[in-house]
């Protein structure tokens, strides 16, 4: 069996603005209904979690304008954290992961916030740790520019250790709730964190008891060596977008080795690979849908360049479109992605015309055909599951939850129910 998650690529934001089958998008903006309905469907399908991306900047890097950011609504982000209890209240089992930028959230604030959410969701909250990349996001928090790439990951590692120290300030058994004796908590089992590192210091303890999970599920995605080390040290689930079954296997093997080096068992983390299935009633229909989607994407060169500008903090409108892609692997953003682009030997126009959310494997066809592909790839790669990155529209969710998932379940490839109460227990069940 393998796990399934859904990656909400623009977080608590806008999906399918002005596109067919996107529902009444204007009525969905800033409201919980789409996400609550999606969570119910995905829980019915047996998904482990929904992971909400986030960002705290409205980019104006491309052409030095906000136009590309707001014209299609793709850069609109509401804070996902207040949404999490609403999704959890409407469901019973599915995990909900909200992104937090370690560079901008003080450890005490984050530890207290996620511990509160663990209570409110009855043990189904997760935190996706990112270091953020845009310089202008850093400026929103008072920095002149963002911290250098590898140093951000050093800070993130220390941040995780500080947050964990705060989560551990209440020992097991500290919470008594003994009405007969009148003791709410045993003070002898509560202690300061007294964490002091190079970048962070925090006294603690937290002024609330541990949640059902004690430590919320930790999610991480990063293709660089620094990113993989961070995930191997702290994550419960890791997101990967490496391309091809062989690369997927190599990534899982690499993570396993790094986890052992950190004194952890490889089975303690679940690696999920990014995919975006295209489903049709026939294989031919699915292939036609894929061709149409790619043609539309290829025609949107400026939109693709704007996206590339966002995650590198470089204005791609200033580069020659018909020259080979420059080596920008030293940028302060997504270094592994830029390195892959440079190695391709393609021009910037060719790269922009084909730029889309990176998928580990193409999954195209009928539900039965895609189930074949998923089973074959996972048997070879030895990973733990797939993270769906298809835009969240009601049609897309229905096709996966009521079309693909039942086929996978009949084959015994995904769970038929949830055996445990908390997100972590279900995630680590197999």
Secondary structure, DSSP 8 states (H G I E B T S, - for coil): --EEEEEETTSEE--STT-TT---HHHHTT-SHHHHHHHHHHHHHT--EEEE---------GGGSSHHHHSSSTT-EE-SHHHHHHHHHT-SS-EEEEEEETTTS-HHHHHHHHHHHHHHTTS-EEEEEE----HHHHHHTT-SS---HHHHHHHHHHHHHHHHHHHTTB-TT-EEEETTTTEEE-GGGB----EE-SS-EE----SS---TTSS-EEEEE--SHHHHHHHHHH-SEEEE---SHHHHHHHHHHHHHHHHHTT--GGGSEEEEEE--EE-SSHHHHHHHHHHHHHHHHH-HHHHHHHHHHHHT--GGGS-TTSB----TTSSS-HHHHHHHHHT--BHHHHHHT-----SS--EESHHHHHHHHHHHHHHH---EEEE-S---HHHHHIIIIIIHHHHHHTTSS-SS--SSSHHHHHT--
